[in-house]
Amino acid sequence: MRDVGGIIEFALERHQSWYERMVKPGDGCNVYCLVYNENQRPIGEISFHCYDENEKSALFNIKIQARYRGRGYAKATMDLMLDYYFNEVGGEVMIDEVINERGIRVLMSYGFEKVDKTEVGILLRLTKDKFNQIQKSD
């Protein structure tokens, strides 16, 4: 996925551990989903991980393959995942450290706000209240 990582190779044992934790069906702290287009082709991923029950916060991740960007997949997918996170799981804050300008623009246009600049990128966050305001105005 151009400019946002791509395929990560790692040992089978690590892959199995990741799959059990993130995908099948998740451990309550980590939720991972593939994003499919209308032809049922996988075009990206969305997840939250490291959910902290005390802080009611988690780390956010979304990636859409370059050729499918700008078609509304990110917004539709974020609407679903963030609604689940905030209104089903009970999360209060979603955090993402973004390293590329396009990703920063996409998340900020969605409603995420800049919190800090790190050595790696920009720290963004979205609160449950802000998310629900956004959903009401859509």
Long-range contacts (C-beta under 8 A, 24 or more apart in sequence): 1-44, 1-63, 1-64, 1-65, 1-66, 2-65, 2-66, 3-66, 3-100, 3-102, 4-63, 4-100, 4-103, 5-63, 22-47, 22-49, 29-58, 31-81, 31-84, 31-85, 31-89, 33-77, 33-81, 35-64, 35-73, 35-77, 37-68, 37-73, 43-68, 43-73, 44-68, 44-73, 44-74, 44-77, 46-77, 46-78, 46-81, 47-81, 48-81, 48-85, 48-91, 48-94, 51-89, 51-91, 55-92, 55-93, 56-90, 56-91, 56-92, 56-93, 57-91, 57-92, 57-93, 57-94, 57-95, 58-85, 58-91, 58-93, 58-94, 58-95, 59-94, 59-95, 59-96, 59-97, 60-94, 60-95, 60-96, 60-126, 61-96, 69-102, 74-106, 75-110, 78-110, 79-135, 79-138, 82-126, 82-131, 83-131, 83-135, 86-128, 86-131, 86-132, 87-128, 87-132, 91-128, 92-127, 92-128, 93-125, 93-126, 93-127, 93-128, 94-125, 94-126, 94-127, 94-131, 95-123, 95-124, 95-125, 96-123, 96-124, 96-125, 97-121, 97-122, 97-123, 97-124, 98-122, 98-124, 110-134
